[in-house]
């Protein structure tokens, strides 16, 4: 594993922002960190980056204790903060060059790295443009270029798509996939659940400073899912159909909501097949049918009692 966190604690006087967090992140994965506001995810990220001093616990990267090898470790780590981490009055190329120099790049190696970072983020043709004149999407891409100029092995990304249009967001997500395919490990936080579902292999959900769930998206859904919900509208005889439905094996509950049957089935395809066969066999015509399966939003809401953007 490339990151190992054990018993991480961060306190601010009497307030505990991070309370005993354990995390293991494998090299080459895109790892999502989710939580409602105040859950401790940003504090956790900042402690992993060495921006905050921990009260207790250990952080290891590349098998080395961060507290003892911070300088060495930071050379292989990049960070895309939610705020813009560049100078508004400088050009794109000057901004990326500045960050390259901070990471010790010089001469031809620096020039090549800057060009590659700007080309990768689609900004090479605008390299002489002043940052403050850029659109929101271009500024977000410049933020990424500054963070990857030194080709880090681990990239932390904190809300990298806030305030941009859908096309720019999709471009950034595709860039993240490419960086990951090239071997980069990425730790990602966002308020957009669909982004996590699109790119992350594993997810940790935090609340009240603790990791309350950890696993792949499929594992998290399975951990809280008790079945499938089916909305069924019949041509007629809705009340009579309820007795047929309730007698079908695998039905957990059935309620009539304004003429539409809300049916909760066990988590297997046989229950749905048996239900439809019984209804058709008894002469009930089906007008419409929609099936809702749990998703990551369902998991998050059930575990935290909040929506992600709350």
N, C-alpha and C positions, 0 to 999 in steps of 0.2 A: 504494500500500500504506500501511496505517496504522501498522505496526510493521516496522522493518528493523534486524536485529541482525547485526553483522559481527565475526567473530573474537573473540567474547566469552570472556574468561579470568578465572576467579576462583580464587585460591590461598589456602590457610591454611597458612602456613609452607612445609613441604615437600610438602603434599598439594594436588593440583590437583582442585578439585571440579567446575569447568567448564572444558573444554579446547577452545577454538576453535569455539564454537557460532555457526552462521550460521542465521538464520531470517528469513523474510519472511511477514508476515500481512496479508491483504487486509482492507479495511474491510468490516464487515458479515458476517464469517464467524464460526463457532464453531470454535475451533482447540483440538484436544486435545493435551495434553502427557503422554506416558506414559513410565514407566520403573520398574524395580525399585527397592527401597529403596537409597539411596546412589548412584543414577544421576546425580544432579545437577539434577533437574527443579525441586525446591524452591529450590535456590540460584539457578538460572536465573531463576525467577519473582521472587525477591527482588531480584536485580540489575536486572531490568526495572522493578520498582517503585521503585527508588532506595533500597531499604532496606539494600543492601550496596554497597560501593565496589568497582568492577571493577579488576583488575590490567592488563587490556588489552582492546582492542576498543571498538566504538561501538554505542550504542543510539539509534535515531531513532524518534520517535513524532510523527505528524502532520507528517512531513517535517522535524522540528526535532531537533537534537542534544540528548539528554537532559542531558548534562553541562553544557550552557550554558543550557538553558531548563527546568530541573527544576520550578521553582515554577509556571510557567505550565502545563506539561504535566500536573502532578499534579491540577490543578483539573478536568481532564476524564477522570480515571482513578478507578475504584473497585476495592476489594479486599475479597473475602470470604475471610478466613483459615480454616484448619481449627479454630483455637481460637475461642472466643466473644469477639467484639470489642465487648462492651457491659458496662454496670454491672449486676450481678445485683440490687442493692438499689433500682434505679430502675425506674420504669414504662416500658412500651414507648414511649409517646409522648415521655417525657423523654429516653430513650436516642437516639431518632431525631432529636429536636430538637437534642441536643448535637452530633451528627455534622453536621447541617445547618449549624449555626453555625460549626463548624470550617471548612466549605467556603465560608463567607462569606455564607450566606443570612440574611436579616433580614426582620422584619415579616410582611406578608401573603404575600410570596413564600415565606418559610420555612414559615408555617403551611400553605399550600397544598401545598408539596412534601412535608412530613411526612405530611399526610393521604393524599396520593397514594401514597407509599411504603408506608404501613400498609394502605391499601385493596388495593393490588396484591398484597401478601403475605398478605392475609386476616387481618390483625391489628387492623383498625380497631375492631372491636367489643370487643377486649380491650386497647385502647390504655392504659387506666388500670391494667391488671394489672402486678404486680411481676415482673420478668424471671425471678427465681429460682423462681417458682411455675409457670413454663411447662413444658410437655412438651418432650421433645427435638426434636420436629419444629417446634414453635413457636419454640424458641430458634434453630434453624437459619434459620427464616424472618425472625426479628428481625435476625439477622446480615446477611441479604441486604437488609432494609429500610434498615439503617444505611449499607450500602455504595452504595445507589442513590438516596438522598434527593436528591443533587445532580445526578442524571441524567447519569452519566458516558457518554462515548462509547466507552470501553474498560472492560470489567469483568474483573478477574482473579478466578478462583474456585478455591480450593485445598481439595479434599476437602469440598465443601459439604454432602454427604449422609451423612457418617460417623455411625454410631450411631443412625439413625432407622428407623422402620418403612417397609415398602414403599409404603404409601399416601402418606406424607409425601414420600418420595423421588420418587414419580411427580409429585406436585404441584409440587415444586421443578423437576423437569426440564421440565414444561409451562410453568412461569414463565420458564425460561431461553429456551425457544423463542419465547415472546411478546416478551421483551425483545429478542431477536435480530431478530424480524420488525419491530420498531419502530426498528431501525437500530443497535442496540448490538453492538459487536464483543466477543466473549467468548473468553477463554483459560481452559481448563478442565483441571484435573488431578483424577484419581480413582484408587481401587484397584478400581473396579467396571468391568470391561471392557464390560458391557452398556450402561452409561451413555454411554460414548464412542461405541459403535455406534449408539445411539439419537439422539444430538444433534449429533455433530461432523461437519463437512464434510471437514476435513483433520486429519491426525495426525502428530506428530513423536514418534518413539520414541528415547529416550535411554538410554545405558548408558556407564558409566565416564567421565561428563562430556562425552560427545560425542553428537551427533545421528547415529544409525546408520540411520535410515530416515525418509522424509518423503513424504507424499502423501495422496490420498484413501484411504479404507478399501479400495475396489475396486483401486486401484493397488498398495497394499501387499500385498494378497492375491495379485494376479497376479504380483508380483515374486518370490514364493517358491513359488507353486503349480506343481507339475509334473503335476497331474491330479486325478482324483477317486477316492475309495476307496469300494468297494462291498462290503457284507456280504451274502452270498447263501447261503441254506440250501435245499438240494434235497430232494425227496421220497426219492430213493435214488440209488445209483451215483455218489456224490460223487467218488471217486477217478478213475473213468472220465471224468467231466465235465471234470476238470482239463486233460486233453489237448486237448479240444475248445476250452476257453477259451483256452489258451495259443497256439493256432493262429489265434485271432481277431485281426485287425489292430487295433492300438491298445492292446493289453494289455501293460502294463509288467511286472506280476508277479501271481502267483496262489498263495496258500498255504492249506492246509487247517488250520484251528485248531479242534480239537474238533468236527469235523463242519460247521463254518461256513467258507465260502470267503471269504477276505480278498483282494479283487481290486483292483489298482491300475491305473486306466485313464488314457489320455492325456486332455488337457483339451479334449474335443470330444464332442458328442452322438452323432456317428456311431459311435463306438466302443461306446457303451452299446447303441445300437440293434442293431448287428451282433452283439454278444454275446448279447443276449436272443433274437434271431431264430435264431441258430445252436443255442442250447440247446433252444428249443422245436421246431425242425425235427428235431433228433436225438432227440426224445422225453423230454427231461429235465423233470420236473415241478418247478416252483418253489414251495417252501413259504413262504419269507419273503424280503424284500429290503429293505435299508436303505442309503441313500446318504449319505456324509459329505463335505461340501465344506469346504475350508479357511475359517476365519474369522479375525478379528483376534487372537483368543487363540492360534491356530495360528502366525500371523506372529510374535507377541511371543515365544512359547516357542522358536521356531526361531532368532530373531535374538539373544535374550538368554540362552537356556538356562534360563530361570526362568519361573514363573508370576507374574502381576502382583502377587499378594498375598504373594509370598515376601519 
